Amino acid sequence: MAVQSISPEDLSRGLPPVIGLPRCLPARPAYRKTPLGQVMVADELPPYLLLGTLDRSAFQSSDADWSARWTGDVPETHVEATFDRGERRLELHQVWRGIEGGTSFTTGDDFGHAIQFLYTPFPERWDRAMTERLEAAYRLKYFEHRADQVGFTGIPDGGFKTICVPVPVSRLADLYQCFEDMSRDARLKAPVSGRLELRFSTINYVVGKSPAWTQDPARLFAATMEAGGLPPLGLPQLEHAKDGSSAWTVRRWVYLATIGGPFAGVEFVVERLAERGFVRRGGPNADHASDIEFDAFVRPCAIELQGRSVAWMDAQATRRVFYLLNSDEELAKGGVERMMEATAQTEDEARAMIEQAVHVSALQRARFERTVHDQQRSRVDGH
């Protein structure tokens, strides 16, 4: 099968670059925001803080100080606060699944600085524990927060993470519906926002380690198109590394869902995605050497503001996946335009863009099938 190399611009023509997803906001009771030094009753404190909901029975107040506790839905998870009225000093302490997340001491009339200090940097022990939990239960890659990365801290929700999920064109509407359903889910405790972006990606299939069929460039081309709904940028190319290894490389466009939310809500979102098949489950019977092409990954928040790319190999070193998260131009602009574009879209506009992507995918598939048919006919006529 002879396939002409396709430029990224030609292949992406007609495909929406950014598609907004429904915003998911938890139902939280209103409260009277009060300067910390004037808090006298539990209703003057946030009903949700960092990891859980306010335990009104634990609230205590006196002329000298007050103390409060917020309890999470997962075991051994809570936030404790004590405020000294005389010194205007707030002590804020957090524990997630029995793992200490730090304590901050600040002066002031609100929680802002205390929360920021707790997540500067992000609790390393939490990242390690979450890596073990998610990578054992699901087919995904968890990237822990590095010292050179900037975190994003929300008030009252704490440190945020970004979940990224590659999505076949045929399932874009399913993901949109998943967000619609999640927005109405009574179990939702933390806000979630997301968008779909058309991103450049490559897959390297290591010679001698990947399945034999991946060494056939024509078959690999067809399989890539079938899986994602978009043709690769030309036939796979055989590349050679300095260490002597070789790999067949597929260059592709893929829709990448970028989902932001607080650390406390990561497991909830991943499980909702797993229920719909967007994140595959792990376990002892899972094949961790196949289909890394659509494995999800979790990174520190605001990937549109930092970091150019991400890459990793599967556990058996048979395949390597690479995603270009930001071009140099996008990094210079800070990624704000993409975020604003997705946020500004109405439901009708987003759904129309999904239909457009599906339509373009169908046209590209038809063109590919015509090309294959014509080539087969030419070979028959030539004989």
Secondary structure, DSSP 8 states (H G I E B T S, - for coil): -------HHHHHTTS-SEEE---B-----------GGG--SGGGS-SEETTEEE-GGG-EE-SSEEEEEEE-SSTT-EEEEEEETTTTEEEEEEEETTEEEEEEEEESSSSHHHHHHHTSS--HHHHHHHHHHHHHHBSEEE----TTS---EETTTEEEEEEEEEE-GGGHHHHHHHHHHHHT-TT--S-BEEEEEEEEEEEEEETTTS-GGGG-HHHHHHHHHHHHSS--SSS-EEEE-TTS-EEEEEEEEEEEEEEEEEGGGHHHHHHHHHHTTSS-B-STT--TTS-GGG-EEEEES-TTTS-SEEEEE-TTSSEEEEEE---HHHHHHTTHHHHHHHHH--HHHHHHHHHHHHHHHHHHHHHHHHHHHHHHHHHHHH-
